[in-house]
Amino acid sequence: MHLKIFAVLCFLSVLIFAANAETSDNCSQPHPKGFGPCRMLSYGFWLNPDTKACEQWMEGGCEVQGGHSYETLEKCKNECEVTA
């Protein structure tokens, strides 16, 4: 009986670890950077590694490149603040 419970707990631990590993790559990336002379403003949400909290970022420019961003604060918090 104890062996079955231990096996189930091990299996659940592996699933939780795998789920966290998938999201950590996105959460550890910086937010995108804006380039070009345009006045267009782009924004989104990212996990600030210093505060370990999701924050809004804003960049000006014609094009946004690199990093990772979330469309909403809620999406960022759900994926990143739990694993931070």
PDB file of N, CA, C and O in Angstrom:
ATOM      1  N   MET A   1       0.827  -1.194   0.000  1.00  0.00           N
ATOM      2  CA  MET A   1       0.000   0.000   0.000  1.00  0.00           C
ATOM      3  C   MET A   1       0.867   1.252   0.000  1.00  0.00           C
ATOM      4  O   MET A   1       0.636   2.177  -0.779  1.00  0.00           O
ATOM      5  N   HIS A   2       1.878   1.275   0.890  1.00  0.00           N
ATOM      6  CA  HIS A   2       2.754   2.444   0.970  1.00  0.00           C
ATOM      7  C   HIS A   2       3.554   2.618  -0.315  1.00  0.00           C
ATOM      8  O   HIS A   2       3.847   3.743  -0.721  1.00  0.00           O
ATOM      9  N   LEU A   3       3.900   1.520  -0.944  1.00  0.00           N
ATOM     10  CA  LEU A   3       4.662   1.586  -2.187  1.00  0.00           C
ATOM     11  C   LEU A   3       3.834   2.227  -3.300  1.00  0.00           C
ATOM     12  O   LEU A   3       4.367   2.987  -4.108  1.00  0.00           O
ATOM     13  N   LYS A   4       2.539   1.927  -3.349  1.00  0.00           N
ATOM     14  CA  LYS A   4       1.664   2.530  -4.352  1.00  0.00           C
ATOM     15  C   LYS A   4       1.530   4.034  -4.126  1.00  0.00           C
ATOM     16  O   LYS A   4       1.570   4.814  -5.078  1.00  0.00           O
ATOM     17  N   ILE A   5       1.375   4.427  -2.898  1.00  0.00           N
ATOM     18  CA  ILE A   5       1.267   5.857  -2.576  1.00  0.00           C
ATOM     19  C   ILE A   5       2.566   6.567  -2.942  1.00  0.00           C
ATOM     20  O   ILE A   5       2.538   7.662  -3.503  1.00  0.00           O
ATOM     21  N   PHE A   6       3.688   5.959  -2.633  1.00  0.00           N
ATOM     22  CA  PHE A   6       4.986   6.542  -2.958  1.00  0.00           C
ATOM     23  C   PHE A   6       5.142   6.679  -4.471  1.00  0.00           C
ATOM     24  O   PHE A   6       5.639   7.698  -4.950  1.00  0.00           O
ATOM     25  N   ALA A   7       4.726   5.673  -5.220  1.00  0.00           N
ATOM     26  CA  ALA A   7       4.825   5.713  -6.682  1.00  0.00           C
ATOM     27  C   ALA A   7       3.952   6.826  -7.257  1.00  0.00           C
ATOM     28  O   ALA A   7       4.376   7.531  -8.173  1.00  0.00           O
ATOM     29  N   VAL A   8       2.760   6.988  -6.738  1.00  0.00           N
ATOM     30  CA  VAL A   8       1.862   8.049  -7.203  1.00  0.00           C
ATOM     31  C   VAL A   8       2.463   9.419  -6.885  1.00  0.00           C
ATOM     32  O   VAL A   8       2.427  10.312  -7.731  1.00  0.00           O
ATOM     33  N   LEU A   9       3.000   9.597  -5.710  1.00  0.00           N
ATOM     34  CA  LEU A   9       3.619  10.871  -5.341  1.00  0.00           C
ATOM     35  C   LEU A   9       4.825  11.180  -6.217  1.00  0.00           C
ATOM     36  O   LEU A   9       5.031  12.329  -6.607  1.00  0.00           O
ATOM     37  N   CYS A  10       5.612  10.177  -6.524  1.00  0.00           N
ATOM     38  CA  CYS A  10       6.762  10.381  -7.418  1.00  0.00           C
ATOM     39  C   CYS A  10       6.297  10.797  -8.809  1.00  0.00           C
ATOM     40  O   CYS A  10       6.868  11.703  -9.417  1.00  0.00           O
ATOM     41  N   PHE A  11       5.266  10.137  -9.305  1.00  0.00           N
ATOM     42  CA  PHE A  11       4.730  10.464 -10.623  1.00  0.00           C
ATOM     43  C   PHE A  11       4.212  11.903 -10.648  1.00  0.00           C
ATOM     44  O   PHE A  11       4.487  12.637 -11.598  1.00  0.00           O
ATOM     45  N   LEU A  12       3.477  12.311  -9.635  1.00  0.00           N
ATOM     46  CA  LEU A  12       2.969  13.680  -9.566  1.00  0.00           C
ATOM     47  C   LEU A  12       4.106  14.691  -9.480  1.00  0.00           C
ATOM     48  O   LEU A  12       4.028  15.760 -10.086  1.00  0.00           O
ATOM     49  N   SER A  13       5.140  14.375  -8.751  1.00  0.00           N
ATOM     50  CA  SER A  13       6.293  15.272  -8.646  1.00  0.00           C
ATOM     51  C   SER A  13       6.960  15.473  -9.994  1.00  0.00           C
ATOM     52  O   SER A  13       7.366  16.586 -10.327  1.00  0.00           O
ATOM     53  N   VAL A  14       7.076  14.410 -10.767  1.00  0.00           N
ATOM     54  CA  VAL A  14       7.668  14.503 -12.105  1.00  0.00           C
ATOM     55  C   VAL A  14       6.810  15.382 -12.999  1.00  0.00           C
ATOM     56  O   VAL A  14       7.342  16.203 -13.746  1.00  0.00           O
ATOM     57  N   LEU A  15       5.497  15.226 -12.936  1.00  0.00           N
ATOM     58  CA  LEU A  15       4.598  16.054 -13.747  1.00  0.00           C
ATOM     59  C   LEU A  15       4.710  17.528 -13.378  1.00  0.00           C
ATOM     60  O   LEU A  15       4.753  18.387 -14.259  1.00  0.00           O
ATOM     61  N   ILE A  16       4.758  17.821 -12.099  1.00  0.00           N
ATOM     62  CA  ILE A  16       4.878  19.210 -11.647  1.00  0.00           C
ATOM     63  C   ILE A  16       6.215  19.778 -12.082  1.00  0.00           C
ATOM     64  O   ILE A  16       6.272  20.914 -12.553  1.00  0.00           O
ATOM     65  N   PHE A  17       7.284  19.025 -11.938  1.00  0.00           N
ATOM     66  CA  PHE A  17       8.608  19.488 -12.350  1.00  0.00           C
ATOM     67  C   PHE A  17       8.639  19.762 -13.853  1.00  0.00           C
ATOM     68  O   PHE A  17       9.207  20.764 -14.288  1.00  0.00           O
ATOM     69  N   ALA A  18       8.037  18.885 -14.640  1.00  0.00           N
ATOM     70  CA  ALA A  18       8.022  19.062 -16.095  1.00  0.00           C
ATOM     71  C   ALA A  18       7.232  20.300 -16.491  1.00  0.00           C
ATOM     72  O   ALA A  18       7.639  21.026 -17.398  1.00  0.00           O
ATOM     73  N   ALA A  19       6.117  20.550 -15.828  1.00  0.00           N
ATOM     74  CA  ALA A  19       5.311  21.736 -16.132  1.00  0.00           C
ATOM     75  C   ALA A  19       6.086  23.002 -15.805  1.00  0.00           C
ATOM     76  O   ALA A  19       6.048  23.960 -16.578  1.00  0.00           O
ATOM     77  N   ASN A  20       6.781  23.027 -14.688  1.00  0.00           N
ATOM     78  CA  ASN A  20       7.569  24.198 -14.308  1.00  0.00           C
ATOM     79  C   ASN A  20       8.756  24.391 -15.233  1.00  0.00           C
ATOM     80  O   ASN A  20       9.127  25.528 -15.526  1.00  0.00           O
ATOM     81  N   ALA A  21       9.357  23.313 -15.698  1.00  0.00           N
ATOM     82  CA  ALA A  21      10.514  23.421 -16.579  1.00  0.00           C
ATOM     83  C   ALA A  21      10.123  24.038 -17.911  1.00  0.00           C
ATOM     84  O   ALA A  21      10.900  24.796 -18.492  1.00  0.00           O
ATOM     85  N   GLU A  22       8.930  23.726 -18.401  1.00  0.00           N
ATOM     86  CA  GLU A  22       8.481  24.278 -19.669  1.00  0.00           C
ATOM     87  C   GLU A  22       8.283  25.788 -19.583  1.00  0.00           C
ATOM     88  O   GLU A  22       8.602  26.497 -20.538  1.00  0.00           O
ATOM     89  N   THR A  23       7.779  26.287 -18.493  1.00  0.00           N
ATOM     90  CA  THR A  23       7.491  27.710 -18.385  1.00  0.00           C
ATOM     91  C   THR A  23       8.709  28.520 -17.984  1.00  0.00           C
ATOM     92  O   THR A  23       8.751  29.719 -18.260  1.00  0.00           O
ATOM     93  N   SER A  24       9.686  27.929 -17.356  1.00  0.00           N
ATOM     94  CA  SER A  24      10.817  28.700 -16.852  1.00  0.00           C
ATOM     95  C   SER A  24      11.622  29.361 -17.967  1.00  0.00           C
ATOM     96  O   SER A  24      12.191  30.432 -17.756  1.00  0.00           O
ATOM     97  N   ASP A  25      11.683  28.746 -19.151  1.00  0.00           N
ATOM     98  CA  ASP A  25      12.420  29.360 -20.252  1.00  0.00           C
ATOM     99  C   ASP A  25      11.822  30.706 -20.636  1.00  0.00           C
ATOM    100  O   ASP A  25      12.560  31.675 -20.814  1.00  0.00           O
ATOM    101  N   ASN A  26      10.515  30.787 -20.765  1.00  0.00           N
ATOM    102  CA  ASN A  26       9.865  32.045 -21.105  1.00  0.00           C
ATOM    103  C   ASN A  26      10.009  33.058 -19.976  1.00  0.00           C
ATOM    104  O   ASN A  26      10.237  34.242 -20.226  1.00  0.00           O
ATOM    105  N   CYS A  27       9.880  32.606 -18.761  1.00  0.00           N
ATOM    106  CA  CYS A  27       9.910  33.518 -17.617  1.00  0.00           C
ATOM    107  C   CYS A  27      11.293  34.105 -17.376  1.00  0.00           C
ATOM    108  O   CYS A  27      11.415  35.190 -16.807  1.00  0.00           O
ATOM    109  N   SER A  28      12.320  33.411 -17.798  1.00  0.00           N
ATOM    110  CA  SER A  28      13.675  33.896 -17.546  1.00  0.00           C
ATOM    111  C   SER A  28      14.197  34.814 -18.648  1.00  0.00           C
ATOM    112  O   SER A  28      15.302  35.344 -18.527  1.00  0.00           O
ATOM    113  N   GLN A  29      13.432  35.014 -19.713  1.00  0.00           N
ATOM    114  CA  GLN A  29      13.876  35.873 -20.806  1.00  0.00           C
ATOM    115  C   GLN A  29      13.586  37.344 -20.497  1.00  0.00           C
ATOM    116  O   GLN A  29      12.616  37.653 -19.804  1.00  0.00           O
ATOM    117  N   PRO A  30      14.420  38.243 -21.008  1.00  0.00           N
ATOM    118  CA  PRO A  30      14.136  39.680 -20.847  1.00  0.00           C
ATOM    119  C   PRO A  30      12.952  40.061 -21.726  1.00  0.00           C
ATOM    120  O   PRO A  30      12.544  39.298 -22.602  1.00  0.00           O
ATOM    121  N   HIS A  31      12.408  41.241 -21.484  1.00  0.00           N
ATOM    122  CA  HIS A  31      11.320  41.681 -22.365  1.00  0.00           C
ATOM    123  C   HIS A  31      11.903  42.141 -23.697  1.00  0.00           C
ATOM    124  O   HIS A  31      13.084  42.479 -23.769  1.00  0.00           O
ATOM    125  N   PRO A  32      11.080  42.157 -24.761  1.00  0.00           N
ATOM    126  CA  PRO A  32      11.554  42.582 -26.081  1.00  0.00           C
ATOM    127  C   PRO A  32      12.028  44.034 -26.076  1.00  0.00           C
ATOM    128  O   PRO A  32      11.647  44.822 -25.210  1.00  0.00           O
ATOM    129  N   LYS A  33      12.855  44.369 -27.045  1.00  0.00           N
ATOM    130  CA  LYS A  33      13.389  45.730 -27.194  1.00  0.00           C
ATOM    131  C   LYS A  33      12.852  46.356 -28.469  1.00  0.00           C
ATOM    132  O   LYS A  33      12.694  45.675 -29.482  1.00  0.00           O
ATOM    133  N   GLY A  34      12.572  47.650 -28.422  1.00  0.00           N
ATOM    134  CA  GLY A  34      12.093  48.378 -29.581  1.00  0.00           C
ATOM    135  C   GLY A  34      13.247  48.927 -30.407  1.00  0.00           C
ATOM    136  O   GLY A  34      14.277  49.322 -29.861  1.00  0.00           O
ATOM    137  N   PHE A  35      13.071  48.950 -31.735  1.00  0.00           N
ATOM    138  CA  PHE A  35      14.094  49.452 -32.652  1.00  0.00           C
ATOM    139  C   PHE A  35      13.440  50.360 -33.687  1.00  0.00           C
ATOM    140  O   PHE A  35      12.260  50.202 -34.000  1.00  0.00           O
ATOM    141  N   GLY A  36      14.193  51.290 -34.205  1.00  0.00           N
ATOM    142  CA  GLY A  36      13.737  52.131 -35.309  1.00  0.00           C
ATOM    143  C   GLY A  36      13.243  53.490 -34.848  1.00  0.00           C
ATOM    144  O   GLY A  36      13.008  53.705 -33.659  1.00  0.00           O
ATOM    145  N   PRO A  37      13.086  54.413 -35.802  1.00  0.00           N
ATOM    146  CA  PRO A  37      12.753  55.803 -35.473  1.00  0.00           C
ATOM    147  C   PRO A  37      11.254  56.065 -35.295  1.00  0.00           C
ATOM    148  O   PRO A  37      10.882  57.210 -35.035  1.00  0.00           O
ATOM    149  N   CYS A  38      10.400  55.092 -35.419  1.00  0.00           N
ATOM    150  CA  CYS A  38       8.953  55.310 -35.330  1.00  0.00           C
ATOM    151  C   CYS A  38       8.533  55.700 -33.913  1.00  0.00           C
ATOM    152  O   CYS A  38       9.258  55.472 -32.945  1.00  0.00           O
ATOM    153  N   ARG A  39       7.367  56.284 -33.823  1.00  0.00           N
ATOM    154  CA  ARG A  39       6.817  56.668 -32.527  1.00  0.00           C
ATOM    155  C   ARG A  39       5.869  55.606 -31.972  1.00  0.00           C
ATOM    156  O   ARG A  39       5.217  55.821 -30.950  1.00  0.00           O
ATOM    157  N   MET A  40       5.797  54.477 -32.640  1.00  0.00           N
ATOM    158  CA  MET A  40       4.918  53.405 -32.194  1.00  0.00           C
ATOM    159  C   MET A  40       5.354  52.915 -30.811  1.00  0.00           C
ATOM    160  O   MET A  40       6.548  52.757 -30.557  1.00  0.00           O
ATOM    161  N   LEU A  41       4.403  52.680 -29.931  1.00  0.00           N
ATOM    162  CA  LEU A  41       4.693  52.189 -28.591  1.00  0.00           C
ATOM    163  C   LEU A  41       4.182  50.762 -28.467  1.00  0.00           C
ATOM    164  O   LEU A  41       3.006  50.494 -28.713  1.00  0.00           O
ATOM    165  N   SER A  42       5.059  49.854 -28.087  1.00  0.00           N
ATOM    166  CA  SER A  42       4.691  48.463 -27.845  1.00  0.00           C
ATOM    167  C   SER A  42       4.810  48.200 -26.357  1.00  0.00           C
ATOM    168  O   SER A  42       5.654  48.787 -25.679  1.00  0.00           O
ATOM    169  N   TYR A  43       3.968  47.321 -25.855  1.00  0.00           N
ATOM    170  CA  TYR A  43       4.036  47.003 -24.431  1.00  0.00           C
ATOM    171  C   TYR A  43       3.571  45.579 -24.188  1.00  0.00           C
ATOM    172  O   TYR A  43       2.979  44.945 -25.061  1.00  0.00           O
ATOM    173  N   GLY A  44       3.842  45.097 -23.016  1.00  0.00           N
ATOM    174  CA  GLY A  44       3.449  43.765 -22.596  1.00  0.00           C
ATOM    175  C   GLY A  44       3.866  43.577 -21.154  1.00  0.00           C
ATOM    176  O   GLY A  44       4.130  44.551 -20.449  1.00  0.00           O
ATOM    177  N   PHE A  45       3.928  42.347 -20.713  1.00  0.00           N
ATOM    178  CA  PHE A  45       4.285  42.035 -19.327  1.00  0.00           C
ATOM    179  C   PHE A  45       5.389  40.987 -19.319  1.00  0.00           C
ATOM    180  O   PHE A  45       5.416  40.093 -20.165  1.00  0.00           O
ATOM    181  N   TRP A  46       6.290  41.103 -18.364  1.00  0.00           N
ATOM    182  CA  TRP A  46       7.417  40.191 -18.236  1.00  0.00           C
ATOM    183  C   TRP A  46       7.734  39.998 -16.764  1.00  0.00           C
ATOM    184  O   TRP A  46       7.291  40.781 -15.925  1.00  0.00           O
ATOM    185  N   LEU A  47       8.498  38.960 -16.444  1.00  0.00           N
ATOM    186  CA  LEU A  47       8.902  38.708 -15.063  1.00  0.00           C
ATOM    187  C   LEU A  47      10.217  39.434 -14.810  1.00  0.00           C
ATOM    188  O   LEU A  47      11.243  39.097 -15.401  1.00  0.00           O
ATOM    189  N   ASN A  48      10.184  40.421 -13.938  1.00  0.00           N
ATOM    190  CA  ASN A  48      11.393  41.149 -13.561  1.00  0.00           C
ATOM    191  C   ASN A  48      12.191  40.252 -12.610  1.00  0.00           C
ATOM    192  O   ASN A  48      11.702  39.916 -11.531  1.00  0.00           O
ATOM    193  N   PRO A  49      13.407  39.860 -12.992  1.00  0.00           N
ATOM    194  CA  PRO A  49      14.169  38.934 -12.142  1.00  0.00           C
ATOM    195  C   PRO A  49      14.611  39.555 -10.817  1.00  0.00           C
ATOM    196  O   PRO A  49      14.871  38.835  -9.852  1.00  0.00           O
ATOM    197  N   ASP A  50      14.697  40.875 -10.764  1.00  0.00           N
ATOM    198  CA  ASP A  50      15.107  41.533  -9.513  1.00  0.00           C
ATOM    199  C   ASP A  50      13.995  41.523  -8.475  1.00  0.00           C
ATOM    200  O   ASP A  50      14.247  41.276  -7.295  1.00  0.00           O
ATOM    201  N   THR A  51      12.771  41.789  -8.906  1.00  0.00           N
ATOM    202  CA  THR A  51      11.642  41.846  -7.975  1.00  0.00           C
ATOM    203  C   THR A  51      10.879  40.527  -7.903  1.00  0.00           C
ATOM    204  O   THR A  51      10.072  40.320  -6.997  1.00  0.00           O
ATOM    205  N   LYS A  52      11.141  39.623  -8.874  1.00  0.00           N
ATOM    206  CA  LYS A  52      10.433  38.347  -8.998  1.00  0.00           C
ATOM    207  C   LYS A  52       8.924  38.561  -9.119  1.00  0.00           C
ATOM    208  O   LYS A  52       8.129  37.760  -8.628  1.00  0.00           O
ATOM    209  N   ALA A  53       8.550  39.650  -9.777  1.00  0.00           N
ATOM    210  CA  ALA A  53       7.145  39.982  -9.992  1.00  0.00           C
ATOM    211  C   ALA A  53       6.943  40.365 -11.459  1.00  0.00           C
ATOM    212  O   ALA A  53       7.851  40.884 -12.109  1.00  0.00           O
ATOM    213  N   CYS A  54       5.756  40.104 -11.960  1.00  0.00           N
ATOM    214  CA  CYS A  54       5.424  40.500 -13.330  1.00  0.00           C
ATOM    215  C   CYS A  54       5.188  42.003 -13.371  1.00  0.00           C
ATOM    216  O   CYS A  54       4.498  42.563 -12.519  1.00  0.00           O
ATOM    217  N   GLU A  55       5.768  42.641 -14.370  1.00  0.00           N
ATOM    218  CA  GLU A  55       5.663  44.083 -14.522  1.00  0.00           C
ATOM    219  C   GLU A  55       5.413  44.421 -15.983  1.00  0.00           C
ATOM    220  O   GLU A  55       5.734  43.641 -16.879  1.00  0.00           O
ATOM    221  N   GLN A  56       4.841  45.586 -16.206  1.00  0.00           N
ATOM    222  CA  GLN A  56       4.615  46.035 -17.571  1.00  0.00           C
ATOM    223  C   GLN A  56       5.894  46.651 -18.129  1.00  0.00           C
ATOM    224  O   GLN A  56       6.634  47.315 -17.402  1.00  0.00           O
ATOM    225  N   TRP A  57       6.156  46.433 -19.412  1.00  0.00           N
ATOM    226  CA  TRP A  57       7.270  47.071 -20.107  1.00  0.00           C
ATOM    227  C   TRP A  57       6.691  47.845 -21.281  1.00  0.00           C
ATOM    228  O   TRP A  57       5.634  47.496 -21.808  1.00  0.00           O
ATOM    229  N   MET A  58       7.396  48.903 -21.688  1.00  0.00           N
ATOM    230  CA  MET A  58       7.002  49.691 -22.857  1.00  0.00           C
ATOM    231  C   MET A  58       8.259  50.060 -23.624  1.00  0.00           C
ATOM    232  O   MET A  58       9.258  50.478 -23.037  1.00  0.00           O
ATOM    233  N   GLU A  59       8.204  49.902 -24.938  1.00  0.00           N
ATOM    234  CA  GLU A  59       9.329  50.224 -25.812  1.00  0.00           C
ATOM    235  C   GLU A  59       8.795  50.964 -27.032  1.00  0.00           C
ATOM    236  O   GLU A  59       7.743  50.614 -27.567  1.00  0.00           O
ATOM    237  N   GLY A  60       9.515  51.975 -27.464  1.00  0.00           N
ATOM    238  CA  GLY A  60       9.161  52.689 -28.679  1.00  0.00           C
ATOM    239  C   GLY A  60       9.999  52.183 -29.838  1.00  0.00           C
ATOM    240  O   GLY A  60      11.094  51.656 -29.641  1.00  0.00           O
ATOM    241  N   GLY A  61       9.476  52.346 -31.053  1.00  0.00           N
ATOM    242  CA  GLY A  61      10.205  51.934 -32.247  1.00  0.00           C
ATOM    243  C   GLY A  61       9.293  51.265 -33.244  1.00  0.00           C
ATOM    244  O   GLY A  61       8.158  50.904 -32.934  1.00  0.00           O
ATOM    245  N   CYS A  62       9.809  51.105 -34.451  1.00  0.00           N
ATOM    246  CA  CYS A  62       9.025  50.489 -35.536  1.00  0.00           C
ATOM    247  C   CYS A  62       8.870  48.990 -35.357  1.00  0.00           C
ATOM    248  O   CYS A  62       7.895  48.396 -35.817  1.00  0.00           O
ATOM    249  N   GLU A  63       9.817  48.396 -34.700  1.00  0.00           N
ATOM    250  CA  GLU A  63       9.846  46.935 -34.605  1.00  0.00           C
ATOM    251  C   GLU A  63      10.290  46.529 -33.211  1.00  0.00           C
ATOM    252  O   GLU A  63      11.138  47.182 -32.603  1.00  0.00           O
ATOM    253  N   VAL A  64       9.715  45.455 -32.716  1.00  0.00           N
ATOM    254  CA  VAL A  64      10.083  44.907 -31.410  1.00  0.00           C
ATOM    255  C   VAL A  64      10.722  43.553 -31.654  1.00  0.00           C
ATOM    256  O   VAL A  64      10.173  42.725 -32.381  1.00  0.00           O
ATOM    257  N   GLN A  65      11.897  43.320 -31.042  1.00  0.00           N
ATOM    258  CA  GLN A  65      12.629  42.075 -31.271  1.00  0.00           C
ATOM    259  C   GLN A  65      13.130  41.487 -29.966  1.00  0.00           C
ATOM    260  O   GLN A  65      13.357  42.190 -28.981  1.00  0.00           O
ATOM    261  N   GLY A  66      13.296  40.172 -29.996  1.00  0.00           N
ATOM    262  CA  GLY A  66      13.937  39.455 -28.902  1.00  0.00           C
ATOM    263  C   GLY A  66      13.054  39.312 -27.672  1.00  0.00           C
ATOM    264  O   GLY A  66      11.943  39.839 -27.616  1.00  0.00           O
ATOM    265  N   GLY A  67      13.565  38.597 -26.704  1.00  0.00           N
ATOM    266  CA  GLY A  67      12.887  38.431 -25.428  1.00  0.00           C
ATOM    267  C   GLY A  67      11.566  37.687 -25.528  1.00  0.00           C
ATOM    268  O   GLY A  67      11.254  37.053 -26.536  1.00  0.00           O
ATOM    269  N   HIS A  68      10.810  37.786 -24.463  1.00  0.00           N
ATOM    270  CA  HIS A  68       9.497  37.155 -24.394  1.00  0.00           C
ATOM    271  C   HIS A  68       8.580  38.073 -23.615  1.00  0.00           C
ATOM    272  O   HIS A  68       9.008  38.748 -22.679  1.00  0.00           O
ATOM    273  N   SER A  69       7.330  38.094 -24.002  1.00  0.00           N
ATOM    274  CA  SER A  69       6.361  38.962 -23.360  1.00  0.00           C
ATOM    275  C   SER A  69       5.008  38.273 -23.290  1.00  0.00           C
ATOM    276  O   SER A  69       4.693  37.407 -24.106  1.00  0.00           O
ATOM    277  N   TYR A  70       4.225  38.666 -22.317  1.00  0.00           N
ATOM    278  CA  TYR A  70       2.858  38.182 -22.167  1.00  0.00           C
ATOM    279  C   TYR A  70       1.894  39.305 -22.488  1.00  0.00           C
ATOM    280  O   TYR A  70       2.169  40.471 -22.204  1.00  0.00           O
ATOM    281  N   GLU A  71       0.755  38.950 -23.085  1.00  0.00           N
ATOM    282  CA  GLU A  71      -0.232  39.958 -23.464  1.00  0.00           C
ATOM    283  C   GLU A  71      -0.913  40.581 -22.262  1.00  0.00           C
ATOM    284  O   GLU A  71      -1.273  41.758 -22.296  1.00  0.00           O
ATOM    285  N   THR A  72      -1.096  39.807 -21.199  1.00  0.00           N
ATOM    286  CA  THR A  72      -1.787  40.325 -20.023  1.00  0.00           C
ATOM    287  C   THR A  72      -0.974  40.051 -18.760  1.00  0.00           C
ATOM    288  O   THR A  72      -0.145  39.141 -18.716  1.00  0.00           O
ATOM    289  N   LEU A  73      -1.230  40.850 -17.753  1.00  0.00           N
ATOM    290  CA  LEU A  73      -0.580  40.662 -16.458  1.00  0.00           C
ATOM    291  C   LEU A  73      -0.983  39.323 -15.861  1.00  0.00           C
ATOM    292  O   LEU A  73      -0.163  38.644 -15.243  1.00  0.00           O
ATOM    293  N   GLU A  74      -2.229  38.946 -16.039  1.00  0.00           N
ATOM    294  CA  GLU A  74      -2.720  37.687 -15.489  1.00  0.00           C
ATOM    295  C   GLU A  74      -1.973  36.481 -16.068  1.00  0.00           C
ATOM    296  O   GLU A  74      -1.606  35.568 -15.329  1.00  0.00           O
ATOM    297  N   LYS A  75      -1.746  36.475 -17.390  1.00  0.00           N
ATOM    298  CA  LYS A  75      -1.007  35.370 -18.016  1.00  0.00           C
ATOM    299  C   LYS A  75       0.408  35.288 -17.476  1.00  0.00           C
ATOM    300  O   LYS A  75       0.913  34.197 -17.210  1.00  0.00           O
ATOM    301  N   CYS A  76       1.042  36.422 -17.314  1.00  0.00           N
ATOM    302  CA  CYS A  76       2.404  36.454 -16.785  1.00  0.00           C
ATOM    303  C   CYS A  76       2.434  35.907 -15.352  1.00  0.00           C
ATOM    304  O   CYS A  76       3.275  35.074 -15.013  1.00  0.00           O
ATOM    305  N   LYS A  77       1.525  36.376 -14.535  1.00  0.00           N
ATOM    306  CA  LYS A  77       1.482  35.908 -13.139  1.00  0.00           C
ATOM    307  C   LYS A  77       1.205  34.419 -13.054  1.00  0.00           C
ATOM    308  O   LYS A  77       1.836  33.710 -12.270  1.00  0.00           O
ATOM    309  N   ASN A  78       0.262  33.938 -13.860  1.00  0.00           N
ATOM    310  CA  ASN A  78      -0.085  32.517 -13.814  1.00  0.00           C
ATOM    311  C   ASN A  78       1.082  31.617 -14.191  1.00  0.00           C
ATOM    312  O   ASN A  78       1.245  30.538 -13.622  1.00  0.00           O
ATOM    313  N   GLU A  79       1.891  32.052 -15.144  1.00  0.00           N
ATOM    314  CA  GLU A  79       2.992  31.217 -15.602  1.00  0.00           C
ATOM    315  C   GLU A  79       4.276  31.444 -14.817  1.00  0.00           C
ATOM    316  O   GLU A  79       5.027  30.499 -14.575  1.00  0.00           O
ATOM    317  N   CYS A  80       4.535  32.673 -14.418  1.00  0.00           N
ATOM    318  CA  CYS A  80       5.867  32.993 -13.894  1.00  0.00           C
ATOM    319  C   CYS A  80       5.960  33.211 -12.388  1.00  0.00           C
ATOM    320  O   CYS A  80       6.910  32.737 -11.764  1.00  0.00           O
ATOM    321  N   GLU A  81       5.014  33.907 -11.794  1.00  0.00           N
ATOM    322  CA  GLU A  81       5.162  34.217 -10.378  1.00  0.00           C
ATOM    323  C   GLU A  81       5.033  32.965  -9.508  1.00  0.00           C
ATOM    324  O   GLU A  81       5.564  32.932  -8.398  1.00  0.00           O
ATOM    325  N   VAL A  82       4.345  31.951  -9.989  1.00  0.00           N
ATOM    326  CA  VAL A  82       4.219  30.698  -9.265  1.00  0.00           C
ATOM    327  C   VAL A  82       5.554  29.974  -9.213  1.00  0.00           C
ATOM    328  O   VAL A  82       5.880  29.329  -8.216  1.00  0.00           O
ATOM    329  N   THR A  83       6.347  30.083 -10.317  1.00  0.00           N
ATOM    330  CA  THR A  83       7.610  29.349 -10.399  1.00  0.00           C
ATOM    331  C   THR A  83       8.812  30.185  -9.976  1.00  0.00           C
ATOM    332  O   THR A  83       9.926  29.666  -9.901  1.00  0.00           O
ATOM    333  N   ALA A  84       8.606  31.463  -9.698  1.00  0.00           N
ATOM    334  CA  ALA A  84       9.733  32.360  -9.370  1.00  0.00           C
ATOM    335  C   ALA A  84      10.298  32.063  -8.008  1.00  0.00           C
ATOM    336  O   ALA A  84      11.245  32.720  -7.576  1.00  0.00           O
TER     337      ALA A  84
END
